[in-house]
Amino acid sequence: MAELRRCIIIQACYLFALIIAAVSPADARELRVLTSMPSSLFKPFAELFEHRNPGVAVNVLNKNTNAGVEEIVRGNPRNFDLFWVSSAEAFAVLNAHGAFRPDAEAMTDWQANQTGNAAFYPFAFSSIGWAQNRNSSLPRPNEWDDMLRPEYVGEIAMTRPSRSGTAHMFVERFLQVRGWDGGWAYLLALSGNLSTLTSRSFGVIDGIEKQRFEIGISIDFLTLSRSENGLMFRYGRPVMVMPAQIGILRGGQSPDLATEFVDMLLSVEGQELLLRPDIRRVPINAEIRARAGLAAQEIEAALRVNWLPYDALLARDRYWAVNTLFDEFVTFQLSERQEAWRRMRRLEQVTDAEILAQLPEVERLLVQMPVTEAEAMTQDVNAVPTRLTAFSAPTTLQQDVLEHWRRRATTTIGSALSLLDELERLAGSPE
């Protein structure tokens, strides 16, 4: 009997060992990816990687870019292996926090002076413009300044830059192309024509498809991947070309799999996969890019002639400040600004010379950013780049600065509204 019990125990241990082996990490490995990319992009690559690597599961968490940055700045607590977004400054911000594994050979022409030998790599190009439905009855804007015209009041949508890397690049594009004061003047003027500020970049494209608004500020691939649904895209001039990138994170659980995934993305097969109609990315590989269609032709022409480099380091150094200023002066004042611009346009129709002479002062107040670039670039203010959420409270300095900027925002819009009140009384307006 004792011998029988011994045999049973041995067999049970053997079976238990087989079960453990069957589910061991060696046979069922995991690659964790944090991305803001749409599923139409990341899913084909995840499937291709799993096909190439039997027994490997690619688990993807989709977050907006800024929420992803917050997660990694907090120390990558969920051990993501890859960070994969289109926002160039997101990589610069995370690199400043030492978020990426080292790679002495990571430097390329599109990362010069940005990576510090960190393991993140450009895989595609992108640029900012606007989307519109082909059957829209609204005249098509030809350039950025067209969007400030009265016929576009309430017809334009964009995403909050504090919620979207794409929208942050849009804001930075104007600050870099037109300068601090000129860039904010444009954005504050545009606020008068905005229909809404969405919480995700996808919301802009969805809203155009559902005809909730006519025009959406967007990045090229989000619109082009929906071209079969009647959407069209136009690049703003001058074109500012941005590299979309993927990075291997410190603290990931499968660095070898992460390296293999990046190699696959940059391979001929991976770059060709970007050309799929439901993806429509512009590959970093020049030979494959030549087959990428209209979007690639536009960017190729821009690279040769009419383009400006996107300064991700500059965007990084004022990342928190720019997001915060946009929210304080646009997001949280949007209804007030929309109404102020409406009232000013109505006063432009009067014939009273005294009123007309004071309208430029109203406009000056409405497009004024009373925070200087030097203030926004203060290093300590931007030391913690995350937006303000329940999970990421501001530092004491950021809270002090935020309250100071909020008072300026309230004072500036208040001055504009008070002057409008006075001019409307002169005009005999009931308001």
C-alpha positions, 0 to 999 in steps of 0.5 A: 500500500505504501508503494502504491501511495508513493507511485500516486504521489510521484505521478501527481507531482509529474502531472503538476509539473507538466501543467506548470510547464504548459503555462510557464512564461517561456511558452506564453510570453507577453509584449505590453504596448502603450499607444495612442494609435487607432486599432486600425493601425496597431491591430495588424502589427500585433497580429503579424507579430503574434503570427511570427512568434507563436506563444507570444501575446501582444497586449495593447492599452490604448490611451491618449498621448498625454495620459500615456506620458503621465503613466510612464512619468509615474514610473511605468508601474504596469511594465509596458515594453513599448511606447508608440505615438505620433507626438514627437514632443512626447518622446522628448519629454519622456526621454528627459525623464530617462524613460527609454532603454539605452541604444548607442546606435539610435541616432538618426537624422530625424532624432538628432540632438533629441534622443541622447542614445535612447531607444526610440525610432521614427517609423513614419512621417505625419503633418497637420491640416484639416479634414472635411467631408467631400459633400460639405456645402461649406466652402473649402478653406485654402489656407489656415487664415481662411478658418478665421472668416465669419462663414466658419463660425461654429463649424470647426472642431479640434481636440484639447491639446492637454488630451491629445498629442496631435492637438498639442502638435497643432498648437506648437506648430503655430507657436513655432511658425508664427512665434509666441505672440502671433501663434497665440493670436491665431489660436485665440482668434480661431476659438471664436469659430470653434464648434467644440473641443473633443476629448480624443483626436478620433472624436474630430473625425467621427464628428465630421462623418456624423455631420456634427460639424464641418471642418476638423483640425487633424493629423493626416493619417486619421483622415486619410484612413477614412477617405473611403467614407467621403473624408478629404484632407488638406495640409496647411502651409507651410508644411511642418513634418513630424516623425511618428516614433516607437520607443523601448521603455525601461522597466518593461518585462520583455525587452527582447520582444520589444526589440523584435517588434521595432525591427518588424515595424522598420522592416520592409514588410512592416513599412509596406503594411503602413500603406494599407488603405485602412492605415495610410501612414507615410513610411520612413523608408524612402523607397516604400514611401514612393508608393504611398500615394497622395499623402506621401507626395505632399510630404515628399514635396515638402521635404524637398522644398516647403517645409519646416522642421518640428522642434520637439525639444522646444515643445518639450521645454514648455509642454506643461505650460502650453497645455495649461495656457490653452486650457485656461485661455481657450478651453475653460473660456470657450463659450465666453470667447465665442460670444465675445467674437459674435458680439464684436462681429455684430458691432462691425456692422454699425456705422458709428465712427466712434464705435468702429474706432474702438473695435481694434482694442476689443480685438487686441484684448481677444487675441492677447496672450498676457503670458510671455514665452520666457515665463512659459519656458521656466524650467521648474514650471515644466519639470512635471509635464503631466496634465492636472488630473486626480492622479497627477496633482500640480507641484506647489510652483505649478499651482501658484503659476496656474492661479496667477495665469488664471487671474490674467485670463479672467482679467483679459477676457473681462476687459474685452467683455466690459468694452463690448458692453460699453460699445453696445450701449453706445450702439443702442444694443439691448444687450 
